[in-house]
Amino acid sequence: ALYLISTQGAPEPQGKCSADLTDFLDRCLQSDPEKRATAAELLKHPFLKKAAKPEALIKLLEEVKSG
């Protein structure tokens, strides 16, 4: 995915997206690593604050990790 983003640019979101989601994706999909948001920055992003409580995100990450 990072190769495609760096060579072809980030894909446009499909469907209707909120301004917060669009900004979150833009920060994630920057082709220049220096401009890309860090995990710590993304965790403070308004989109994640509206999406779910941190406990729910932690549970999802643990589920993905365990397979």
C-alpha positions as MATLAB code, in Angstrom:
seq = 'ALYLISTQGAPEPQGKCSADLTDFLDRCLQSDPEKRATAAELLKHPFLKKAAKPEALIKLLEEVKSG';
ca = [
       0.000    0.000    0.000;
       2.789    2.440    0.857;
       4.465    1.757   -2.498;
       1.247    2.488   -4.375;
       0.637    5.645   -2.366;
       4.179    6.881   -2.988;
       4.035    6.169   -6.734;
       0.382    6.905   -7.537;
      -0.795    9.091   -4.671;
      -3.439    8.346   -2.075;
      -6.761    6.980   -3.314;
      -9.876    9.110   -2.992;
     -12.376    7.919   -0.366;
     -15.396    6.159   -1.826;
     -18.824    7.333   -0.773;
     -19.715   10.068    1.663;
     -17.134   10.766    4.365;
     -17.139   13.255    7.197;
     -14.564   16.041    7.222;
     -12.897   14.398   10.235;
     -12.568   11.040    8.443;
     -11.254   12.704    5.288;
      -8.632   14.580    7.316;
      -7.694   11.428    9.262;
      -7.176    9.470    6.035;
      -5.203   12.319    4.498;
      -2.869   12.329    7.494;
      -2.459    8.530    7.309;
      -1.888    8.332    3.573;
       0.765   11.008    3.060;
       3.357    9.731    0.580;
       6.126   11.699    2.331;
       6.909    9.950    5.637;
       7.977   13.275    7.158;
       4.467   14.653    6.570;
       2.641   11.487    7.667;
       1.082   11.610   11.143;
       2.558    9.491   13.898;
       0.479    6.972   15.801;
       0.480    9.300   18.808;
      -0.849   12.158   16.668;
      -3.522    9.953   15.131;
      -4.698    8.766   18.535;
      -5.444   12.401   19.395;
      -7.288   13.062   16.121;
     -10.941   14.186   16.432;
     -12.104   11.306   14.214;
     -10.889    8.676   16.669;
     -12.248   10.609   19.607;
     -15.691   10.512   17.999;
     -15.392    6.952   16.669;
     -15.157    4.984   19.907;
     -13.825    5.022   23.422;
     -10.121    4.102   23.665;
     -11.018    0.849   25.417;
     -12.956   -0.299   22.352;
     -10.034    0.465   20.061;
      -7.634   -1.403   22.329;
      -9.920   -4.448   22.273;
     -10.076   -4.374   18.461;
      -6.286   -4.111   18.178;
      -5.814   -7.031   20.567;
      -8.252   -9.139   18.522;
      -6.394   -8.375   15.312;
      -3.056   -9.152   16.979;
      -4.222  -12.542   18.243;
      -5.355  -13.553   14.797;
];
